[in-house]
Amino acid sequence: MSERAQKFVDYIIQQVQDNKGKAAALKHADNPNTEYQSWEILAGFGVQLDNENQRLPFTTIAADIARVKPLTNGNITIGSAIARCYEDGNQSDQAKAKLRRLLACDTTSEACRILRPLLSLISSKDGISLNYVDLLDDLLWFSHDDSRQRIKARWAQQFYGKQTEDGADE
């Protein structure tokens, strides 16, 4: 887990709690037509706004945090969260289809686009507290060919693996 991702997630969580104006701007950060409203915050974190492999992971995570309004970063990974959205868990055909679609992504842009409705689905379920720091790290490394397969394998392992009593992944 990177310190930059941790600081960003903590900052966005705090801003969403403290500043309704920033929260409103961040809610639409993952929409190409309105993401510019979040650029002041992103630029403050040194995000290269002209580099979509860097910008889109930050906008995707910031927008979901602004919509969900968590008090802290969660402990549920994206693969596990997808499985938890369905009664049959990782045996659900719908859950498997959603995971396969995410694993089929070849670019950061595509992964962020596919994640947008998945994050909405996850946030509609009670008791799923997503680990935004890990997801942001994964998305930031997704554009690197040598990392992409490892990230996809980890997401699949999280989906098919078992969880501990407190809900975290093992």
N, C-alpha and C positions, 0 to 999 in steps of 0.2 A: 504494500500500500504506500502510495507516495504522499509525502508531506504536503505537496501542492494541492492534491485532490482533497485531502483531509481539511486543509484550511479553506478551500473553496466551498466545500459542502457545509462546513460549520458556519462560514460567513453568510451563505445564502439562507440557511435555516434561520439565522439570527435576523437577517434583513427582512425576511418574510414575516417574522413575528413582530418586528419593531416599526416597519415602514410600509404602510399600505400602498403608497405610490410605487415604490420599487417592486412590491409583491405583484401589483397589477401589471407592470411592465414585464416582469419575469414570466408570468403565466403564459404569455404569448411568445416567449423567446424561441420556441421550437417551430414557429410558423414563419416561413420564408418572407412573408409580406410584412411582418411586424417584429422580426427578431432584432432589427436595428435599435429598438427601444432598450435592449439589454446590453448594447455594445459598451456603454460607459462603464458598467460594472465589469464586463469581461476584459476590457482594455486595462482597467485598474489591476487586474490579476495577470497582466502580461500576455493575454491570449492574442495570438496573431489573427486579427479579424479577417484578413484576406486568405487565410489558410483553413479551408473547410474541414480538413481532417483534425484540426485543433478546435476550431470554433464550434462545430456541430455537437461534439460530445458535451461541451460546457453548456450550450443552449438547451440541449435535450435534458440534461440533469437539472439545470436551474428551473426550467419550466415545470418539470414534474414536482420538484420540491415546492414551488410556489402554489401548485394546485393542491397538493396533499397536505402541506403545512405540518410536517413532522416536527416534534420538539427536539429530536436528536436523530443522528444517523442510525439506521436499523442494522440488523444482523442477518437478514435473509438475502441470499444471493439471487441473481436473476433466474438462473435455472430452476432453483427450488421454488421461487415465487410463481413461476409459470405453472408448475405442477400443483401448487397449493390453490390455484384458482379453480380447480375442478374437483368434484367430489371423489372421483376415482384416482386423483393424483396423477402420478406418472404413468398410469395405465389408461388414462383417458385418451381416446383418439384425437379429440380436439386439442388437448394439451400437447400431444406428440406432434400434431400438425403445426402448431404455433412454434414449437421448438425447432422443428425441421426448417421452417421458413426463416427463422433467425439464423440458424446454422448455415443456410445457403447463401447468406450475404457475403459479398466479395469486397465491399468497400465500406469505409466508415460512414459515408453518406447514406448508403443503403441500410446499414445496421441501425442508424439513428432513425431513419424513416420507418422501419419495421418496428422498432421499439416504441414509437409514439403510441400506437393503439394498445400495445402490450402493457405499457405503463399505466394507461387509463384503466385497463382491465384489472391490473393488480391493485390499483388504488381503490377500485370499487369493492374490493373484498376486505372484510374486517380481519384484523390480526396479522396482516402481512406488512412487516416493517422492513422495507427494502434497504439494502446496504448500498447507498449511493456512491460512497467512496470507491469501493471495489469496482462498481459498474463504470464509473468515470475513468478509472485507471485502465480498465479493459478497453473502453472505447478509444482512449488516447493512444493505445498501442495497436489497435486493430488495423491501422493502415500499414503497419510493418509486416511484410510477408512472412518473416521468420517467427512472428508472434501470433499471427491470426489463427493458425491451426491450433496452437496451444490454448488460446482463449476459447475457441469453439469447443475443444475437447473438455475444458474446464466447465463450460456452461452445460454440456451434455452430462458430465459427471455429477454436477450439482442437481440436475433434473432427475437423474436416475438413482442418485445416491440416497442414503437415509439421513434423517435429521435427528438432532439430539432432543432431549426432553424440553429444553428452553426454546426450541424452534430454530436454533442455529444449524447450519450444515456441518456435517462431520467430514 
